[in-house]
């Protein structure tokens, strides 16, 4: 277990989560200028970007392991990886709720929700793309949402969940589905190319 914690950079993931909330609450409603590809440009907060950090650091940890060794390990390491992602997502939700209860406003809930959503994307994309392309794809997500996710009347599109306010049912449903899909995919998807190399 100590080896797994070191390989997955668990302290770094924890630090990234805490840093995300500290930085997100510190910058508050600070905005970034992103041109709109369709509709009109809306509010794109710095907080929409910083919530990427835990997912990117998690993907870095997932890419540090030796897949050949992990495939024949006694422990179900894929389950531990999913448990780590879900624990960080749950911790983010708790931090967001505590910050909201302390009077930090709806932004704290958005930080927790978006952090969980990006972690779900990490679980979903890592088996498909590998850790580096998955991190790049996740990093592009908020920029794509900001550039193409605004309705002409100024509201965020239902699919652009990172842009939605804290009370948006669309964003909450999208994040929940992403986490469920990512969990199932990460647990069930096999790595045939790696398995062939192990058997060779």
C-alpha positions as CSV (number, residue, x, y, z in Angstrom):
1,X,0.0,0.0,0.0
2,X,2.9,2.4,0.8
3,X,4.3,1.7,-2.7
4,X,0.9,2.4,-4.3
5,X,0.6,5.7,-2.4
6,X,4.0,6.8,-3.6
7,X,3.4,5.7,-7.2
8,X,0.1,7.5,-7.3
9,X,1.5,10.6,-5.7
10,X,-1.4,10.7,-3.1
11,X,0.1,13.5,-1.1
12,X,0.4,15.6,-4.3
13,X,-3.2,14.9,-5.2
14,X,-4.3,16.0,-1.7
15,X,-2.2,19.1,-1.9
16,X,-3.7,19.9,-5.3
17,X,-7.2,19.6,-3.9
18,X,-6.5,21.9,-1.0
19,X,-4.7,24.3,-3.3
20,X,-7.6,24.3,-5.7
21,X,-10.0,25.5,-3.0
22,X,-7.6,28.0,-1.6
23,X,-6.8,29.5,-5.0
24,X,-10.4,29.3,-6.2
25,X,-11.8,31.1,-3.1
26,X,-8.9,33.6,-3.2
27,X,-9.4,34.7,-6.8
28,X,-13.2,34.6,-6.3
29,X,-15.1,35.9,-9.4
30,X,-11.9,36.9,-11.3
31,X,-12.5,36.3,-15.0
32,X,-10.4,35.2,-18.0
33,X,-10.9,36.7,-21.5
34,X,-11.9,33.8,-23.8
35,X,-13.4,34.6,-27.3
36,X,-16.7,33.0,-28.1
37,X,-17.0,30.8,-31.2
38,X,-20.8,30.8,-31.1
39,X,-23.4,32.7,-29.2
40,X,-22.0,35.4,-27.0
41,X,-19.1,35.4,-24.6
42,X,-20.2,34.8,-21.0
43,X,-18.4,34.8,-17.7
44,X,-15.4,32.5,-17.6
45,X,-14.0,32.4,-14.1
46,X,-10.5,31.6,-13.1
47,X,-12.1,29.1,-10.7
48,X,-13.3,27.1,-13.8
49,X,-9.6,26.5,-14.6
50,X,-8.1,25.8,-11.2
51,X,-10.5,22.9,-10.6
52,X,-8.5,21.0,-13.2
53,X,-5.6,20.6,-10.9
54,X,-6.6,17.5,-8.9
55,X,-7.6,15.5,-12.0
56,X,-4.3,16.4,-13.8
57,X,-2.2,15.5,-10.8
58,X,-4.2,12.2,-10.4
59,X,-3.5,11.4,-14.1
60,X,0.2,12.1,-13.5
61,X,0.1,9.6,-10.6
62,X,-1.7,7.0,-12.7
63,X,0.9,7.3,-15.4
64,X,3.8,6.7,-13.0
65,X,3.0,3.1,-12.4
66,X,4.5,0.1,-14.3
67,X,1.5,-1.5,-16.1
68,X,3.3,-4.8,-16.5
69,X,3.9,-5.1,-12.8
70,X,0.4,-3.8,-11.9
71,X,-1.4,-6.3,-14.1
72,X,0.1,-9.2,-12.0
73,X,-0.1,-7.5,-8.6
74,X,-2.0,-9.3,-5.9
75,X,-4.1,-6.2,-5.0
76,X,-6.8,-4.9,-7.4
77,X,-4.9,-1.7,-8.2
78,X,-7.5,-0.5,-10.7
79,X,-10.0,-0.5,-7.8
80,X,-7.6,1.4,-5.6
81,X,-7.2,4.0,-8.3
82,X,-10.9,4.4,-8.7
83,X,-11.3,4.6,-4.9
84,X,-8.7,7.4,-4.8
85,X,-10.4,9.4,-7.5
86,X,-13.8,9.0,-5.8
87,X,-12.4,9.9,-2.4
88,X,-10.8,13.1,-3.8
89,X,-14.1,13.9,-5.5
90,X,-16.1,13.3,-2.2
91,X,-13.5,15.4,-0.3
92,X,-13.9,18.2,-2.8
93,X,-17.7,18.1,-2.4
94,X,-17.3,18.2,1.4
95,X,-14.9,21.1,1.2
96,X,-17.3,23.0,-1.0
97,X,-20.2,22.4,1.3
98,X,-18.2,23.5,4.3
99,X,-17.0,26.7,2.5
100,X,-20.6,27.4,1.5
101,X,-21.8,26.9,5.1
102,X,-19.0,29.3,6.2
103,X,-20.4,32.0,3.9
104,X,-18.2,31.7,0.8
105,X,-21.1,31.7,-1.5
106,X,-22.1,29.5,-4.5
107,X,-18.6,29.6,-6.0
108,X,-17.5,27.1,-3.3
109,X,-20.1,24.6,-4.5
110,X,-19.0,25.1,-8.1
111,X,-15.4,24.4,-7.1
112,X,-16.5,21.1,-5.5
113,X,-18.8,20.1,-8.4
114,X,-16.3,20.9,-11.1
115,X,-13.5,19.2,-9.3
116,X,-15.6,16.0,-9.1
117,X,-16.6,16.3,-12.8
118,X,-13.0,16.6,-14.0
119,X,-12.0,13.6,-11.8
120,X,-14.8,11.6,-13.5
121,X,-13.4,12.6,-16.9
122,X,-10.0,11.5,-15.8
123,X,-11.3,8.0,-14.9
124,X,-13.2,7.9,-18.2
125,X,-10.4,9.1,-20.5
126,X,-7.3,7.5,-18.9
127,X,-8.0,3.9,-20.1
128,X,-8.8,5.2,-23.6
129,X,-6.0,7.7,-24.2
130,X,-3.4,7.2,-21.6
131,X,-2.4,9.7,-18.9
132,X,-0.8,12.5,-21.0
133,X,-3.4,12.8,-23.8
134,X,-6.2,12.5,-21.2
135,X,-4.7,15.4,-19.2
136,X,-4.5,17.4,-22.4
137,X,-8.1,16.6,-23.2
138,X,-9.3,17.6,-19.7
139,X,-7.3,20.8,-19.9
140,X,-9.1,21.8,-23.1
141,X,-12.6,21.1,-21.7
142,X,-13.2,24.4,-19.9
143,X,-11.8,26.4,-22.8
144,X,-14.0,24.6,-25.2
145,X,-17.0,25.1,-22.9
146,X,-16.2,28.8,-22.6
147,X,-15.7,29.3,-26.4
148,X,-18.7,27.3,-27.6
149,X,-20.9,26.7,-24.6
150,X,-22.9,29.9,-24.4
151,X,-26.4,30.3,-25.7
152,X,-27.1,33.5,-27.7
153,X,-29.1,34.8,-24.8
154,X,-26.1,34.5,-22.5
155,X,-27.0,31.3,-20.7
156,X,-24.6,28.3,-20.6
157,X,-25.6,25.4,-22.8
158,X,-26.8,22.2,-20.9
159,X,-23.7,20.3,-22.0
160,X,-21.3,23.0,-20.8
161,X,-21.5,21.9,-17.2
162,X,-18.4,23.7,-15.9
163,X,-20.0,27.1,-16.7
164,X,-23.3,26.5,-14.9
165,X,-24.1,28.2,-11.5
166,X,-24.1,26.2,-8.3
167,X,-27.8,25.5,-8.4
168,X,-27.9,24.0,-11.9
169,X,-29.5,20.6,-12.1
170,X,-28.0,20.0,-15.5
171,X,-24.5,20.4,-14.3
172,X,-25.1,18.2,-11.2
173,X,-26.6,15.5,-13.4
174,X,-23.8,15.7,-16.0
175,X,-21.2,15.4,-13.2
176,X,-22.9,12.4,-11.6
177,X,-23.2,10.7,-15.0
178,X,-19.6,11.4,-15.8
179,X,-18.4,9.9,-12.4
180,X,-20.6,6.8,-12.9
181,X,-19.4,6.3,-16.4
182,X,-15.8,6.9,-15.5
183,X,-16.0,4.5,-12.6
184,X,-17.5,1.7,-14.6
185,X,-15.1,2.3,-17.5
186,X,-12.0,2.4,-15.3
187,X,-13.0,-0.8,-13.5
188,X,-14.1,-2.8,-16.5
189,X,-11.9,-1.8,-19.4
190,X,-9.0,-4.1,-20.1
191,X,-5.6,-3.2,-21.6
192,X,-5.1,-5.9,-24.2
193,X,-1.9,-4.5,-25.6
194,X,-0.3,-4.4,-22.2
195,X,-1.6,-7.9,-21.4
196,X,0.0,-9.3,-24.5
197,X,3.3,-7.7,-23.6
198,X,3.1,-9.3,-20.2
199,X,2.4,-12.7,-21.6
200,X,5.1,-12.4,-24.2
